[in-house]
Amino acid sequence: MSSTNRGGQRSEADNYPTPAWCVHRLLEACQLPGGCWFEPACGEGAIIKAVDSVRDDVEWGFMDVRREPVERLVNEVDCEGGLVGDFTTYQFPGGWPWKVIITNPPYSLAMNFLTKAIPLAGRVAMLLRLNFLAGGGRADFMRAQEPDVYVLPNRPSFTGHGTDSCEYAWFVFGASRPKPSGIVRVLATTPKEQR
């Protein structure tokens, strides 16, 4: 997701790779369990590769609407397999073993991703614009779910051409979060040469 170049041409399939440092800041501050993780909008695998660069206790499942990146990732990462399709409409059979679903979804589909993901995993971590907290249409959902919000103090660049035009945070949902939940935490800053 990116709010850069509003009104400009969008990336194919809203493919805006997540910078590795954004993932690293979350993993430093939020204890997510090892095991089977799922990335439902994997793109070229930026989140998967960022997690794998600092953790060795994760096995992946992933999905994208485009076949090519899924086929490449199957050969590049420790995985239980990749799926091609739209996560929001895909019919998953019961018994999925995912401990964590982590993604940077297309912003226009963020609520669809959340409502689909929360019943499928113990923890759901989504990189979203900080202003996702606001909005009358999401107010009841946010009160009922009370996400833990991990704010990135540095604006990411999803295009490689300057930082984005708004602030971002990781929203972590799920019943298996440690208590208290519904916290807001500002993550560590990232030196410019690492961004």
C-alpha positions as semicolon CSV with decimal commas, in nm:
position;residue;x (nm);y (nm);z (nm)
1;M;0,000;0,000;0,000
2;S;0,122;0,350;-0,069
3;S;-0,036;0,692;-0,056
4;T;0,243;0,838;-0,268
5;N;0,147;0,999;-0,599
6;R;-0,221;1,015;-0,517
7;G;-0,406;1,046;-0,842
8;G;-0,109;0,899;-1,031
9;Q;-0,084;0,560;-1,195
10;R;-0,110;0,275;-0,942
11;S;0,130;-0,015;-0,930
12;E;0,005;-0,340;-1,086
13;A;-0,200;-0,535;-0,827
14;D;-0,116;-0,261;-0,572
15;N;0,232;-0,412;-0,543
16;Y;0,422;-0,186;-0,303
17;P;0,702;-0,392;-0,142
18;T;0,740;-0,341;0,231
19;P;1,088;-0,220;0,330
20;A;1,268;-0,477;0,547
21;W;1,336;-0,224;0,821
22;C;0,962;-0,181;0,880
23;V;0,929;-0,553;0,948
24;H;1,242;-0,560;1,166
25;R;1,111;-0,279;1,389
26;L;0,788;-0,474;1,448
27;L;0,969;-0,799;1,529
28;E;1,196;-0,619;1,777
29;A;0,898;-0,489;1,974
30;C;0,623;-0,749;1,931
31;Q;0,664;-1,110;2,034
32;L;0,505;-1,320;1,762
33;P;0,508;-1,699;1,801
34;G;0,711;-1,922;1,570
35;G;0,548;-2,186;1,355
36;C;0,335;-2,155;1,045
37;W;0,287;-1,799;0,919
38;F;0,084;-1,685;0,619
39;E;0,134;-1,383;0,390
40;P;-0,190;-1,330;0,193
41;A;-0,061;-1,050;-0,034
42;C;0,296;-1,172;-0,077
43;G;0,394;-0,983;-0,393
44;E;0,766;-1,044;-0,447
45;G;0,805;-1,173;-0,090
46;A;0,947;-0,864;0,082
47;I;0,784;-0,935;0,419
48;I;0,870;-1,305;0,405
49;K;1,235;-1,234;0,328
50;A;1,256;-0,966;0,599
51;V;1,119;-1,207;0,861
52;D;1,347;-1,488;0,743
53;S;1,652;-1,260;0,770
54;V;1,606;-1,237;1,149
55;R;1,410;-1,551;1,244
56;D;1,462;-1,919;1,176
57;D;1,149;-2,054;1,346
58;V;0,892;-1,965;1,077
59;E;0,753;-2,184;0,800
60;W;0,554;-2,002;0,533
61;G;0,232;-2,028;0,344
62;F;0,155;-1,741;0,109
63;M;-0,074;-1,616;-0,161
64;D;-0,100;-1,345;-0,425
65;V;-0,337;-1,259;-0,706
66;R;-0,046;-1,296;-0,950
67;R;0,093;-1,641;-1,037
68;E;0,453;-1,542;-1,122
69;P;0,565;-1,415;-0,780
70;V;0,404;-1,712;-0,605
71;E;0,588;-1,959;-0,829
72;R;0,921;-1,781;-0,767
73;L;0,874;-1,772;-0,390
74;V;0,797;-2,144;-0,369
75;N;1,156;-2,204;-0,482
76;E;1,312;-1,932;-0,261
77;V;1,176;-1,981;0,093
78;D;1,100;-2,253;0,346
79;C;0,732;-2,298;0,278
80;E;0,437;-2,529;0,289
81;G;0,329;-2,393;-0,049
82;G;0,188;-2,094;-0,230
83;L;-0,161;-2,018;-0,351
84;V;-0,279;-1,800;-0,638
85;G;-0,602;-1,613;-0,578
86;D;-0,781;-1,334;-0,397
87;F;-0,740;-1,383;-0,023
88;T;-1,064;-1,201;0,054
89;T;-1,278;-1,447;-0,145
90;Y;-1,067;-1,766;-0,128
91;Q;-1,244;-2,056;0,044
92;F;-1,000;-2,201;0,297
93;P;-1,087;-2,542;0,442
94;G;-1,097;-2,568;0,821
95;G;-0,796;-2,650;1,032
96;W;-0,542;-2,409;0,891
97;P;-0,240;-2,414;1,122
98;W;-0,133;-2,051;1,099
99;K;0,003;-1,890;1,413
100;V;0,046;-1,552;1,241
101;I;-0,091;-1,380;0,933
102;I;0,130;-1,084;0,840
103;T;0,082;-0,855;0,541
104;N;0,078;-0,510;0,388
105;P;-0,262;-0,529;0,214
106;P;-0,400;-0,301;-0,054
107;Y;-0,540;-0,019;0,159
108;S;-0,878;-0,020;-0,014
109;L;-0,917;-0,387;0,087
110;A;-0,773;-0,363;0,439
111;M;-1,103;-0,427;0,619
112;N;-1,179;-0,721;0,389
113;F;-0,834;-0,864;0,467
114;L;-0,883;-0,814;0,842
115;T;-1,225;-0,972;0,864
116;K;-1,101;-1,270;0,663
117;A;-0,769;-1,308;0,852
118;I;-0,876;-1,277;1,216
119;P;-1,067;-1,609;1,228
120;L;-0,783;-1,790;1,046
121;A;-0,487;-1,717;1,278
122;G;-0,400;-1,656;1,640
123;R;-0,233;-1,324;1,557
124;V;-0,279;-1,089;1,262
125;A;-0,024;-0,814;1,189
126;M;-0,105;-0,565;0,914
127;L;0,094;-0,264;0,802
128;L;-0,160;0,015;0,756
129;R;-0,177;0,391;0,747
130;L;-0,196;0,524;1,101
131;N;-0,523;0,698;1,016
132;F;-0,680;0,353;0,976
133;L;-0,768;0,395;1,346
134;A;-1,015;0,668;1,254
135;G;-1,334;0,651;1,056
136;G;-1,694;0,605;1,160
137;G;-1,731;0,293;0,950
138;R;-1,453;0,116;1,142
139;A;-1,526;0,251;1,490
140;D;-1,735;-0,044;1,614
141;F;-1,482;-0,290;1,473
142;M;-1,189;-0,110;1,638
143;R;-1,368;-0,096;1,974
144;A;-1,449;-0,468;1,957
145;Q;-1,104;-0,579;1,838
146;E;-0,876;-0,326;2,016
147;P;-0,559;-0,371;1,810
148;D;-0,212;-0,319;1,946
149;V;-0,069;-0,038;1,733
150;Y;0,307;-0,021;1,668
151;V;0,381;0,317;1,509
152;L;0,674;0,356;1,269
153;P;0,835;0,693;1,354
154;N;1,000;0,707;1,010
155;R;0,791;0,721;0,695
156;P;0,859;0,430;0,462
157;S;0,925;0,447;0,090
158;F;0,727;0,185;-0,097
159;T;0,847;0,299;-0,439
160;G;1,214;0,379;-0,380
161;H;1,149;0,742;-0,477
162;G;1,119;0,930;-0,149
163;T;0,913;0,858;0,157
164;D;0,541;0,810;0,161
165;S;0,310;1,102;0,235
166;C;0,166;0,971;0,564
167;E;0,252;0,779;0,879
168;Y;0,224;0,402;0,909
169;A;0,184;0,152;1,189
170;W;0,160;-0,222;1,239
171;F;-0,185;-0,316;1,369
172;V;-0,173;-0,644;1,561
173;F;-0,500;-0,826;1,627
174;G;-0,589;-1,159;1,784
175;A;-0,698;-1,337;2,096
176;S;-0,352;-1,479;2,164
177;R;-0,191;-1,138;2,225
178;P;-0,036;-1,084;2,565
179;K;-0,235;-0,860;2,799
180;P;-0,285;-0,571;2,821
181;S;-0,399;-0,529;2,463
182;G;-0,512;-0,221;2,277
183;I;-0,179;-0,051;2,339
184;V;-0,009;0,215;2,127
185;R;0,369;0,195;2,108
186;V;0,611;0,406;1,906
187;L;0,878;0,181;1,754
188;A;1,250;0,254;1,742
189;T;1,372;0,500;1,480
190;T;1,569;0,363;1,187
191;P;1,885;0,545;1,074
192;K;1,845;0,700;0,729
193;E;2,121;0,486;0,576
194;Q;1,923;0,173;0,671
195;R;1,596;0,292;0,520
